[in-house]
C-alpha cells in the first residue's frame, strides 16, 4: 500500500518529493523533526511505501526493533530518498 503525507509548509530550503519503503517484516516508525517548524511521525507497516515532501537537507529517522528487543535508529538524508519526476514529452 502507498500512503502520502501532507507536504511541509514552504521554507527557505528546497523541498523534494521523497519515497520510503519498509522492506522489513516488522513495524517501523519514521519521523522528521524540527522543533521550530514542521515535523511528522508515522508508522509504516511491512511492505508499505510512503511518499512525502521534505526539505532536501532534512533527515528521515527510521526506528525499528531488532530481534524483538532493542530499537535500531537509522538516519537517512532525504536527498537520498528523492523521487525523480519524469516530465512527459510532447510528440510532434
Backbone as ProteinMPNN parsed JSONL, in Angstrom:
{"seq_chain_A": "XXXXXXXXXXXXXXXXXXXXXXXXXXXXXXXXXXXXXXXXXXXXXXXXXXXXXXXXXXXXXXXXXXXXXXXXXXXXXXXXXXXXXXXXXXXX", "coords_chain_A": {"N_chain_A": [[0.842, -1.161, 0.0], [0.475, 2.254, -0.737], [1.098, 5.271, 0.852], [0.533, 8.739, 1.462], [2.002, 11.621, 2.836], [0.922, 14.746, 3.997], [2.302, 17.71, 2.544], [5.097, 19.646, 3.756], [5.03, 22.907, 5.274], [6.111, 25.621, 3.238], [9.518, 26.613, 3.143], [12.732, 28.201, 3.593], [14.625, 26.38, 2.642], [15.087, 24.068, -0.066], [12.42, 22.027, -1.267], [11.748, 18.527, -1.614], [10.337, 15.689, -3.264], [9.91, 12.657, -1.695], [10.467, 9.12, -1.203], [9.831, 6.314, 0.792], [10.275, 2.937, 1.666], [9.171, 0.225, 3.622], [10.929, -2.473, 3.929], [11.225, -4.518, 5.663], [10.176, -7.146, 7.958], [8.833, -6.178, 10.107], [7.045, -3.666, 12.062], [7.728, -0.207, 11.524], [8.74, 2.979, 12.738], [8.755, 6.125, 11.408], [10.274, 9.347, 11.22], [10.536, 12.876, 10.863], [11.905, 15.561, 12.316], [11.699, 18.87, 13.522], [12.007, 21.141, 15.83], [11.349, 23.895, 15.679], [9.769, 24.17, 13.484], [8.087, 22.347, 11.004], [7.106, 18.971, 11.637], [6.903, 15.4, 11.501], [5.583, 12.142, 12.263], [5.225, 8.784, 11.614], [3.755, 5.502, 11.425], [4.963, 2.748, 9.667], [3.926, 0.027, 7.956], [5.011, -3.389, 7.35], [6.117, -3.859, 4.03], [4.829, -1.598, 3.086], [4.819, 1.539, 1.305], [5.817, 4.909, 1.443], [5.089, 8.204, 0.502], [6.367, 11.477, 0.652], [6.892, 15.0, 1.213], [9.793, 16.837, 1.862], [12.296, 18.96, 3.318], [15.231, 19.289, 1.407], [17.574, 19.089, 2.819], [16.907, 17.765, 5.108], [16.652, 14.996, 7.488], [15.572, 11.646, 7.578], [14.437, 9.703, 10.191], [14.501, 6.348, 11.074], [12.946, 4.058, 13.037], [13.165, 0.893, 14.379], [12.52, -2.435, 15.609], [14.928, -4.744, 16.795], [15.454, -8.033, 16.699], [13.221, -8.228, 18.283], [13.682, -6.781, 20.615], [15.743, -4.601, 21.106], [15.901, -1.158, 20.027], [16.538, 0.01, 16.892], [17.992, 2.741, 15.352], [18.027, 4.4, 12.389], [19.413, 6.834, 10.3], [18.556, 8.648, 7.484], [19.523, 10.699, 4.884], [17.283, 12.966, 3.369], [17.634, 13.751, 0.727], [18.667, 11.486, -0.454], [16.473, 9.89, -0.689], [14.96, 10.992, -2.589], [12.524, 11.315, -5.141], [12.672, 10.931, -8.569], [11.136, 12.863, -10.917], [9.688, 12.254, -13.967], [9.21, 14.199, -16.722], [6.472, 14.29, -18.943], [6.887, 13.823, -22.424], [6.138, 15.852, -25.16], [4.892, 14.867, -28.188], [5.502, 15.548, -31.635]], "CA_chain_A": [[0.0, 0.0, 0.0], [1.218, 3.507, -0.798], [0.493, 6.356, 1.603], [1.157, 10.043, 1.245], [1.964, 12.528, 3.969], [0.787, 16.125, 3.522], [3.577, 18.396, 2.401], [5.504, 20.588, 4.779], [4.934, 24.308, 4.896], [7.293, 26.04, 2.497], [10.553, 27.258, 3.937], [13.851, 28.701, 2.8], [15.335, 25.283, 1.994], [14.375, 23.457, -1.186], [11.607, 20.862, -0.957], [11.857, 17.439, -2.575], [9.413, 14.576, -3.08], [10.699, 11.51, -1.241], [9.778, 7.841, -1.079], [10.457, 5.368, 1.719], [9.586, 1.64, 1.706], [9.536, -0.672, 4.72], [11.218, -3.781, 3.333], [11.421, -5.478, 6.745], [8.976, -7.891, 8.352], [8.295, -5.608, 11.344], [6.605, -2.276, 12.019], [8.748, 0.816, 11.706], [8.275, 4.34, 12.967], [9.639, 7.065, 10.736], [9.99, 10.712, 11.636], [11.378, 14.03, 10.567], [11.563, 16.514, 13.365], [12.328, 20.166, 13.61], [11.204, 21.767, 16.886], [10.894, 25.247, 15.372], [8.935, 24.205, 12.272], [7.268, 21.185, 10.683], [7.619, 17.653, 11.98], [5.909, 14.342, 11.412], [5.957, 10.807, 12.719], [4.255, 7.83, 11.091], [4.032, 4.071, 11.471], [4.994, 2.162, 8.328], [3.766, -1.419, 8.065], [5.855, -4.144, 6.421], [5.689, -3.844, 2.643], [4.227, -0.318, 2.701], [5.662, 2.607, 0.761], [5.32, 6.209, 1.872], [5.548, 9.375, -0.247], [6.281, 12.683, 1.457], [7.759, 16.109, 0.845], [10.645, 17.278, 2.966], [13.423, 19.807, 2.924], [16.278, 18.422, 0.851], [18.646, 18.913, 3.802], [16.359, 17.072, 6.292], [16.99, 13.58, 7.658], [14.5, 10.76, 7.999], [14.848, 8.738, 11.214], [13.736, 5.108, 10.994], [13.076, 3.296, 14.28], [12.621, -0.455, 14.256], [13.008, -3.365, 16.626], [15.932, -5.704, 16.368], [15.239, -9.279, 17.44], [12.123, -8.03, 19.215], [14.058, -6.141, 21.87], [16.394, -3.296, 21.011], [15.427, -0.263, 18.986], [17.592, 0.444, 15.988], [17.668, 4.013, 14.722], [18.795, 4.667, 11.177], [19.158, 8.181, 9.778], [18.75, 8.679, 6.04], [19.316, 12.041, 4.327], [16.121, 12.967, 2.467], [18.032, 13.87, -0.678], [18.889, 10.127, -0.957], [15.157, 9.281, -0.884], [14.246, 11.833, -3.546], [11.908, 10.676, -6.299], [12.901, 11.659, -9.81], [9.905, 13.004, -11.675], [9.906, 12.329, -15.407], [8.264, 15.064, -17.405], [6.018, 13.682, -20.183], [7.352, 14.518, -23.628], [5.107, 16.117, -26.171], [5.342, 14.424, -29.515], [5.055, 16.459, -32.697]], "C_chain_A": [[0.899, 1.239, 0.0], [0.433, 4.564, -0.055], [1.223, 7.641, 1.271], [0.977, 10.89, 2.486], [1.8, 13.933, 3.411], [2.131, 16.831, 3.507], [3.817, 19.368, 3.544], [5.18, 22.001, 4.336], [6.219, 24.727, 4.178], [8.251, 26.775, 3.414], [11.669, 27.695, 3.011], [14.576, 27.58, 2.071], [14.45, 24.631, 0.931], [13.625, 22.21, -0.731], [11.843, 19.785, -2.017], [10.819, 16.372, -2.224], [10.242, 13.346, -2.783], [9.828, 10.268, -1.146], [10.563, 6.958, -0.115], [9.629, 4.097, 1.734], [10.101, 0.837, 2.892], [9.698, -2.063, 4.12], [11.471, -4.858, 4.392], [10.12, -6.222, 7.031], [8.372, -7.342, 9.647], [7.841, -4.167, 11.119], [7.805, -1.351, 12.185], [8.06, 2.136, 11.998], [9.274, 5.238, 12.255], [9.275, 8.464, 11.191], [11.023, 11.68, 11.078], [10.962, 15.063, 11.587], [12.366, 17.783, 13.267], [11.504, 20.951, 14.622], [10.654, 23.146, 16.525], [9.964, 25.303, 14.165], [8.107, 22.931, 12.167], [7.917, 19.893, 11.169], [6.512, 16.635, 11.754], [6.491, 13.043, 11.914], [4.855, 9.871, 12.262], [4.717, 6.401, 11.328], [3.97, 3.556, 10.04], [4.962, 0.643, 8.505], [4.682, -2.133, 7.078], [5.267, -4.133, 5.006], [5.069, -2.537, 2.178], [5.283, 0.652, 2.184], [5.007, 3.935, 1.109], [5.931, 7.298, 0.991], [5.372, 10.599, 0.634], [7.193, 13.754, 0.878], [8.536, 16.533, 2.076], [11.697, 18.229, 2.422], [14.553, 18.896, 2.467], [17.432, 18.201, 1.834], [18.168, 18.208, 5.082], [16.843, 15.621, 6.334], [15.77, 12.822, 8.141], [15.072, 9.79, 9.024], [13.921, 7.532, 11.121], [14.011, 4.32, 12.266], [12.436, 1.936, 14.069], [13.205, -1.338, 15.346], [14.006, -4.323, 16.006], [15.814, -6.918, 17.273], [14.195, -9.103, 18.539], [12.463, -7.299, 20.49], [14.584, -4.724, 21.68], [15.792, -2.462, 19.887], [16.633, 0.214, 18.185], [17.138, 1.746, 15.337], [18.623, 4.225, 13.554], [18.43, 6.062, 10.695], [19.521, 8.203, 8.297], [18.538, 10.113, 5.555], [18.182, 12.003, 3.29], [16.51, 13.1, 1.003], [18.338, 12.504, -1.292], [17.567, 9.411, -1.248], [14.344, 10.009, -1.955], [13.762, 11.033, -4.749], [12.18, 11.547, -7.512], [11.603, 11.673, -10.598], [10.243, 13.146, -13.152], [8.816, 13.176, -16.015], [7.792, 14.353, -18.683], [6.469, 14.523, -21.382], [6.195, 14.686, -24.593], [5.658, 15.677, -27.523], [4.747, 15.342, -30.582], [4.142, 15.794, -33.681]], "O_chain_A": [[1.943, 1.265, 0.652], [-0.761, 4.74, -0.296], [2.381, 7.628, 0.854], [-0.083, 10.874, 3.112], [2.473, 14.286, 2.443], [2.99, 16.579, 4.352], [2.89, 19.841, 4.2], [5.067, 22.263, 3.139], [7.298, 24.225, 4.495], [7.838, 27.469, 4.343], [11.562, 27.573, 1.791], [15.097, 27.804, 0.979], [13.223, 24.649, 1.027], [14.124, 21.434, 0.084], [12.108, 20.098, -3.178], [10.47, 16.176, -1.06], [11.169, 13.021, -3.525], [8.607, 10.357, -1.024], [11.788, 6.863, -0.191], [8.403, 4.164, 1.808], [11.305, 0.772, 3.139], [8.713, -2.745, 3.838], [11.881, -5.972, 4.066], [9.091, -5.95, 6.414], [7.488, -7.974, 10.226], [8.199, -3.533, 10.126], [8.765, -1.667, 12.888], [6.936, 2.377, 11.556], [10.483, 5.133, 12.465], [8.12, 8.744, 11.51], [12.189, 11.349, 10.86], [9.783, 15.397, 11.698], [13.56, 17.768, 12.967], [10.4, 21.388, 14.299], [9.593, 23.528, 17.019], [9.424, 26.363, 13.851], [7.499, 22.496, 13.145], [9.138, 19.746, 11.115], [5.329, 16.968, 11.81], [7.707, 12.86, 11.985], [3.676, 10.137, 12.497], [5.914, 6.127, 11.421], [3.048, 3.881, 9.291], [5.852, 0.056, 9.119], [5.086, -1.546, 6.075], [4.074, -4.368, 4.816], [4.806, -2.378, 0.986], [6.454, 0.6, 2.56], [3.783, 4.062, 1.071], [7.14, 7.315, 0.762], [4.342, 10.748, 1.292], [8.139, 13.457, 0.149], [8.003, 16.58, 3.185], [11.946, 18.285, 1.218], [14.801, 17.853, 3.072], [18.184, 17.235, 1.698], [18.937, 18.068, 6.033], [17.368, 15.094, 5.354], [15.029, 13.293, 9.003], [16.077, 9.129, 8.762], [12.699, 7.682, 11.092], [15.152, 3.956, 12.548], [11.29, 1.845, 13.629], [14.246, -1.03, 15.928], [13.919, -4.658, 14.825], [16.05, -6.829, 18.477], [14.269, -9.742, 19.589], [11.616, -7.198, 21.377], [13.924, -3.757, 22.062], [15.244, -2.996, 18.922], [17.602, 0.744, 18.728], [16.02, 1.834, 14.829], [19.844, 4.228, 13.71], [17.254, 6.427, 10.686], [20.628, 7.834, 7.904], [17.475, 10.686, 5.791], [18.137, 11.112, 2.443], [15.794, 12.616, 0.127], [18.282, 12.356, -2.513], [17.552, 8.424, -1.983], [13.183, 9.679, -2.196], [14.48, 10.197, -5.298], [11.947, 12.755, -7.486], [11.04, 10.623, -10.907], [10.989, 14.043, -13.544], [7.63, 12.898, -15.839], [8.626, 13.857, -19.441], [6.435, 15.753, -21.354], [5.391, 13.778, -24.804], [6.75, 16.073, -27.93], [3.632, 15.843, -30.439], [3.686, 16.433, -34.629]]}, "name": "protein", "num_of_chains": 1, "seq": "XXXXXXXXXXXXXXXXXXXXXXXXXXXXXXXXXXXXXXXXXXXXXXXXXXXXXXXXXXXXXXXXXXXXXXXXXXXXXXXXXXXXXXXXXXXX"}
